[in-house]
């Protein structure tokens, strides 16, 4: 039985990869972050970097589904009246010209139920897969994610999505504090600025304080062997 080849150490550390104990967490692969007309595109960001994980994630989704890995999809999600969105965060975003809750060509940004809030069409969850709507950066913040994972007997998380230095890193830290063993797939994460993505991944690889890092092909190979 295989482990995932990763740095600075294999995943899992002390046992073979077990699909029954593992969940793939796809973080915020939403129109607002990864498609034209969304919040990030209206900030003037080149979407090529944000869309780079789509192809490797498509392959990882297929491999995880075949292996029976639990699939979890998160959406950053706020009420229509923005009562659950921090006022200071909105003020900071307004300095960039467009903020969460503002109207765009695909609806109000990151507001639950709007077209721009939903998943990109390439990575839509299948029926029965877990969807977590989170009012913040980390996937555990004010959600029932931990309860769901404990109920399913999940102890190991594979983290993917956007953005590397914000919601992915926030979720990674939250997961470690709760005792989950974590693997980050570098080519399945993205940041609007490549330098920020590279720095976050390099830090994870060097120190391993919160988890370990691999490429999508490493996870797929381990799943196939097992």
C-alpha positions in Angstrom: 0.0 0.0 0.0 1.4 3.4 -1.0 2.0 6.7 0.5 2.1 10.0 -1.4 5.6 11.2 -2.3 5.6 14.7 -0.9 8.0 17.2 0.8 9.2 17.6 3.4 7.7 14.2 4.3 5.4 11.6 2.8 1.6 11.6 3.3 0.3 10.1 5.4 3.4 10.0 7.6 3.0 6.7 9.4 0.5 4.6 7.3 -0.6 3.9 3.8 -3.0 6.3 2.1 -6.5 5.1 2.9 -9.3 6.6 0.8 -11.8 5.8 3.6 -10.0 8.2 5.9 -9.2 10.9 3.3 -11.1 13.9 2.0 -10.3 16.1 -0.9 -11.1 19.7 -0.1 -11.6 22.0 -3.2 -11.5 25.5 -1.8 -13.6 28.2 -3.5 -13.4 27.3 -7.2 -16.1 29.8 -7.8 -16.9 32.2 -10.7 -16.1 35.2 -8.5 -12.5 34.0 -8.2 -11.8 32.1 -11.4 -13.9 33.4 -14.3 -14.6 36.6 -16.3 -17.2 38.9 -14.7 -16.3 37.7 -11.2 -14.9 39.7 -8.4 -11.2 38.9 -9.0 -11.5 39.7 -12.7 -13.0 43.0 -11.9 -10.0 43.8 -9.8 -8.0 43.7 -13.1 -6.3 40.4 -12.2 -5.0 38.2 -15.1 -7.1 35.1 -14.6 -4.6 32.8 -16.3 -3.0 32.1 -12.9 -6.3 31.6 -11.1 -7.5 29.1 -13.8 -4.2 27.1 -14.0 -5.4 24.6 -11.3 -8.6 23.7 -13.3 -7.0 21.0 -15.5 -5.0 19.2 -12.7 -8.0 19.5 -10.4 -10.2 17.8 -13.1 -7.8 14.9 -13.1 -7.6 14.8 -9.3 -11.4 14.9 -9.0 -11.7 11.9 -11.3 -9.0 9.9 -9.5 -10.5 10.6 -6.0 -14.0 9.7 -7.1 -12.8 6.4 -8.5 -11.0 5.6 -5.3 -13.9 6.6 -3.0 -12.2 9.6 -1.4 -14.7 11.9 0.2 -15.3 15.0 -1.9 -15.7 18.4 -0.2 -16.3 21.7 -2.1 -16.3 25.1 -0.3 -17.7 28.4 -1.4 -17.0 31.8 0.2 -20.6 32.8 0.8 -22.3 35.8 2.4 -25.9 36.9 3.1 -27.6 39.3 0.7 -27.6 42.1 3.4 -23.9 41.4 4.1 -24.7 41.0 7.8 -22.1 38.2 8.1 -19.4 40.1 6.1 -16.8 42.0 8.2 -17.2 45.7 7.8 -13.5 46.4 7.8 -12.9 43.8 5.1 -15.5 45.5 2.9 -13.8 48.8 3.4 -10.4 47.4 2.4 -11.9 45.8 -0.7 -13.6 49.1 -1.6 -10.1 50.6 -1.9 -9.6 48.2 -4.9 -12.7 49.6 -6.6 -15.0 46.6 -6.3 -16.1 44.8 -3.1 -18.0 41.8 -2.0 -21.7 42.5 -2.3 -21.2 45.0 -5.2 -23.3 44.3 -8.4 -21.4 43.0 -11.4 -22.3 41.5 -14.7 -23.1 38.1 -13.0 -24.8 39.4 -9.9 -23.7 40.5 -6.4 -20.2 39.3 -5.7 -19.9 36.3 -3.3 -23.6 36.7 -2.2 -25.3 33.4 -1.8 -27.5 32.4 -4.7 -25.9 34.7 -7.3 -24.4 33.3 -10.5 -21.0 34.7 -9.7 -21.0 33.0 -6.3 -21.5 29.5 -7.6 -18.9 27.0 -8.8 -17.2 27.3 -12.2 -18.8 24.8 -14.6 -15.6 22.7 -15.0 -15.6 21.7 -11.3 -19.3 21.4 -10.3 -19.9 19.0 -7.4 -21.7 15.7 -8.1 -25.0 14.9 -6.3 -24.2 13.7 -2.8 -20.9 15.4 -2.5 -20.4 17.8 0.5 -20.7 21.5 -0.1 -19.6 23.9 2.6 -20.7 27.6 2.4 -18.3 29.5 4.6 -18.6 33.2 5.7 -14.8 33.8 5.8 -11.4 32.6 4.6 -11.0 29.3 6.5 -13.3 26.4 5.7 -13.9 25.6 9.4 -14.9 29.2 10.3 -18.6 29.2 11.4 -19.3 25.9 9.5 -20.1 22.3 10.4 -17.1 21.0 8.4 -15.3 19.5 11.5 -18.5 17.7 12.6 -18.9 16.2 9.2 -15.3 15.0 9.0 -15.5 13.5 12.4 -18.7 11.7 11.6 -17.2 10.2 8.5 -14.0 9.1 10.3 -11.9 11.4 8.1 -8.4 12.1 9.6 -6.5 13.2 6.5 -7.2 16.1 4.2 -5.9 16.9 0.7 -6.2 20.7 0.2 -6.6 22.4 -3.2 -8.1 25.6 -4.6 -7.8 29.3 -4.3 -6.2 31.3 -3.1 -2.9 29.7 -1.9 -1.9 32.4 0.5 -5.4 33.2 1.8 -8.2 30.7 2.0 -6.0 27.6 1.4 -3.5 28.6 4.0 -6.2 29.7 6.4 -7.9 26.3 6.1 -4.6 24.5 6.4 -3.9 26.2 9.7 -7.4 25.5 11.0 -7.2 21.9 10.1 -3.8 21.4 11.8 -5.2 23.0 15.0 -7.9 20.4 14.9 -5.5 17.5 14.5 -6.1 16.6 10.8 -3.1 15.5 8.8 -2.8 17.7 5.7 -1.4 17.5 2.2 -1.4 20.5 -0.2 -1.4 19.9 -3.9 0.8 22.7 -5.3 -0.4 22.6 -8.9 -4.0 22.4 -7.8 -3.8 25.8 -5.9 -3.4 29.3 -7.2 -3.0 32.9 -6.3 -3.4 36.0 -8.5 0.3 36.7 -8.1 2.6 33.8 -8.9 5.2 35.1 -6.5 2.8 34.8 -3.6 1.8 31.3 -4.5 5.4 30.2 -4.9 6.4 31.7 -1.6 3.5 30.0 0.3 4.3 26.6 -1.3 8.1 27.0 -0.7 7.4 27.8 3.0 5.2 24.7 3.4 7.7 22.5 1.7 10.6 23.7 3.8 9.2 23.6 7.2 6.2 21.2 7.2 4.7 22.8 10.3 1.2 22.5 9.1 1.5 19.7 6.5 3.3 18.6 3.5 3.2 19.4 -0.3 3.0 17.3 -3.4 1.9 17.6 -7.1 -1.4 16.2 -8.4 0.4 13.3 -10.2 1.8 12.1 -6.9 -1.6 11.8 -5.3 -3.1 10.1 -8.4 -0.2 7.6 -8.5 -0.7 6.7 -4.9 -4.4 6.3 -5.3 -3.9 4.1 -8.4 -1.4 1.8 -6.5 -3.7 1.4 -3.6 
